[in-house]
Structures are given as C-alpha cells and as structure tokens.
Amino acid sequence: MAQAGQSPAETEAPVVPPRQDGESFADYAYRMLCDELIVLDIKPGEPLNDDVISRRLGVGRTPIREAMKRLENDHLVVAYPRRGTFAAGVDIKDLAEISEIRQLLEPAAAARAARFASPQLREELRDFAREVGQLLPGMTSQRDLMRLDMRVHRMIYRATGSRHLEDILVRYDNLATRIWSLVIEKLPPVSEHIAQHVELLERIADGDSEAAARLTTRHITDFENLIRAVL
C-alpha cells in the first residue's frame, strides 16, 4: 500500500499511548493515525509507510491497512496506485465550504442532542462542562486547547444519538481542525473560544434546544473569523 521511506512523524514519535480496553487493533491504529494527521504531527504530503507504522504502534499490517482505508474515506490520506499512501493536503480555501456545511449541521446536531440525550448522558454533559471550566484557567498550550475543543465536539455529536450524523460531523470537524493546526502558531490564545463550550454543554444538558443551536452557530462563526484573521 505505502511506498518505502519514513516520514519524520513515523520515526520521531516518542511515546505511543496504549490501546484502550476492548479496542480492536484496527480501531487503535485508526485513532492514533487520525490524531496525528489532524494535528499535523504527520505533515500534509508525507508518505505513510505501513511497515514503519506497524512497528511503531505494535500492530500488524492488516489492521494498519484497514485503518488506512477508513482514513482515506475521511479524506485524511490519499492513496495512489504504485506510489503509496500520503497524508492529504490542507487547503485554506476549503475553510469557507467546511464552515458552511458545519453551520448547517452543527446547530441542528446540538438541538437534537438537547432533545434526545439520555438522563445519564445529560449528567455526563454537566460533569464535562464543569471539567472544561476547571481545566481552562491552567491550560496554556494551544495544542491542548485544540484537543479539548475536539473532545467537546465529539461528546455533543455522540449525544445526538444518530450514528450517521455523528460520522459526518466528526469528518468535517477533523478537516476544520487540520486547518486550525496549520495556523495554530499564528493564533492568539483561544481559551475564550473554548470557554464558549461550557454554556453550550449546560444548555444541551438542560434540554434547551434553541439556546444550544444559537450558541453553536456563534461558535462556528467565531472559529471561522478566528482563522481568517490570521490568513
């Protein structure tokens, strides 16, 4: 699948987090590679060598290939016959289209989560809102803030109760976050942007679908403006 050669991300990755309980090898490989591609630890255009990745993650080549197929469907890697598999490029010009799609889907997803989240999940949302509020004051790393933002979005997508909607939203959030990663060093601290999530999580937990949709619209708009300000 992938041509010979090693990218810096494949040879320099220091510590590999362990596989989670019950997580398949393919899911583990997908999760690890997805994160590295999103935060650009694997740079756009770099080759992904399945032999090297297999050794680094301690996972067989078959699960690696399964993960690569999923990443290709997510538009995070590109496979070329007889050339290999490479990290997909990041095109700033895609920001407008990605933002438009998110503006259509994410407010609806937040409203759906407010309507349909289970009582147990509502408690998780409230707990997570408190956790975000506690973490933010001591969080200075832009990369850590970005990952926290991703965690919030993933929880809201899960709270929709729709696997199909969740899959679509994760895909577009991944693409948006890759653009974020591309300009992260140029951005001012984004703590205030992430802090918007506290109220959003609380409104979803309260079942306030209108407020959840309104806050999500503001959050997506602010994100696009934040990125455009440094382009």
URHUZI-V455935 format. One record per residue. PHI is phi in whole degrees, -180 to 180 (NA if undefined). PSI is psi in whole degrees, -180 to 180 (none if undefined). D_CENTER is the distance of its C-alpha to the mean C-alpha in Angstrom with 1 decimal. Layout:
BEGIN
PHI;PSI;D_CENTER  PHI;PSI;D_CENTER
END
This chain:
BEGIN
NA;-54;24.9  -106;145;24.1  -76;165;26.8  -67;157;28.2  121;151;27.0  -124;137;24.4  -89;159;21.7  -56;-39;21.5  -64;-30;18.2  -80;-25;20.0  -103;-18;23.1  -109;-6;22.0  -59;121;19.2  -76;-64;21.2  -120;130;20.1  -101;118;18.3  -58;150;17.1  -73;162;19.1  -71;139;18.5  -77;157;18.1  -58;129;21.1  79;0;21.5  -83;129;18.5  -70;161;19.8  -63;-38;19.9  -66;-42;18.0  -65;-39;15.2  -64;-48;15.2  -62;-41;15.3  -62;-46;12.5  -62;-45;10.2  -66;-47;11.7  -69;-37;11.6  -60;-47;8.1  -62;-44;7.2  -66;-34;10.3  -73;-38;9.7  -68;-45;6.5  -89;6;8.6  66;27;11.6  -64;-35;13.5  -97;114;14.5  -73;150;15.8  -54;132;16.0  89;-9;19.1  -75;145;19.5  -74;148;20.9  -113;109;19.5  -94;115;22.5  -66;-30;22.4  -65;-45;25.4  -66;-45;23.9  -64;-39;20.5  -59;-44;22.7  -69;-41;24.8  -66;-41;22.0  -90;-12;20.1  69;35;23.4  -126;143;22.5  -64;164;24.8  -69;-30;24.4  -64;-48;24.3  -61;-35;21.0  -63;-44;19.6  -65;-38;20.8  -62;-42;19.4  -64;-40;15.9  -61;-39;16.6  -62;-43;17.6  -65;-41;14.5  -66;-33;12.5  -67;-41;15.2  -64;-29;14.9  -83;-1;11.2  65;28;12.8  -99;-22;11.2  -132;161;14.7  -129;130;18.2  -108;132;21.2  -119;131;24.7  -56;133;27.9  65;0;29.9  -111;-38;27.5  123;-169;24.5  -114;136;20.7  -133;152;18.9  -63;134;15.4  -65;151;15.0  -72;165;16.1  -119;117;14.4  -111;114;16.8  -57;-30;16.9  -65;-17;19.1  -76;-12;16.3  -57;-44;15.1  -62;-46;17.9  -68;-43;17.3  -62;-43;13.5  -65;-38;14.6  -63;-44;17.5  -65;-43;15.7  -66;-36;13.3  -64;-31;16.6  -77;-41;18.2  -94;-40;15.8  -68;-42;14.0  -61;-39;17.4  -65;-37;18.8  -67;-43;16.1  -63;-41;16.7  -65;-40;20.4  -65;-42;20.2  -61;-40;18.6  -63;-33;21.4  -82;-37;24.0  -115;-6;23.0  -60;141;21.3  -71;160;23.6  -55;-41;25.6  -64;-42;23.9  -69;-33;20.4  -64;-38;21.8  -67;-39;23.0  -62;-40;19.6  -64;-43;18.3  -65;-42;21.2  -63;-41;20.9  -69;-36;17.3  -59;-43;18.5  -65;-40;21.2  -62;-45;19.0  -60;-45;16.8  -61;-34;20.2  -78;-34;21.6  -75;-37;18.9  -58;-44;18.6  -58;-32;22.2  -101;7;22.0  -101;113;18.6  -112;-20;19.3  -73;125;16.7  -61;-37;14.5  -65;-41;12.0  -66;-39;12.4  -63;-40;12.1  -64;-42;8.7  -68;-35;7.5  -65;-41;9.7  -58;-43;8.4  -62;-41;5.0  -60;-42;7.7  -62;-48;9.8  -60;-42;8.0  -62;-40;7.7  -66;-42;11.3  -65;-43;12.5  -60;-42;11.4  -64;-35;13.2  -69;-15;16.1  -66;-26;16.8  75;9;18.5  -117;110;17.7  -63;-38;16.0  -66;-46;16.4  -65;-40;14.8  -60;-45;11.9  -61;-44;11.3  -65;-45;11.7  -65;-42;9.5  -60;-43;6.4  -60;-46;7.7  -76;-30;8.4  -67;-38;5.5  -60;-45;4.0  -66;-40;7.7  -65;-39;8.1  -70;-30;6.1  -64;-39;8.2  -65;-42;11.1  -57;-46;10.6  -61;-33;10.7  -66;-32;13.8  -115;12;15.7  -59;-34;14.6  -72;-18;18.1  -91;-14;19.8  -82;148;18.2  -71;169;20.2  -52;135;18.9  -106;21;16.2  -58;-42;17.4  -65;-37;19.0  -63;-44;16.0  -69;-33;14.1  -62;-23;17.5  -58;-25;17.5  -68;-27;15.3  -60;-52;18.3  -65;-38;20.5  -61;-48;18.1  -61;-39;17.5  -66;-41;21.3  -68;-37;22.2  -65;-45;20.2  -61;-33;22.0  -78;-11;25.2  83;17;24.9  -88;87;25.2  -67;-37;23.5  -66;-46;24.9  -65;-39;23.7  -62;-44;20.2  -65;-43;20.1  -64;-45;21.8  -66;-36;19.5  -67;-42;16.4  -58;-45;18.2  -63;-41;19.1  -64;-45;15.6  -66;-41;14.3  -64;-44;17.6  -62;-37;17.5  -63;-48;14.2  -62;-43;15.8  -64;-37;19.0  -61;-45;17.5  -68;-45;16.3  -63;-29;19.5  -65;-22;21.6  -110;4;21.0  -82;none;21.2
END
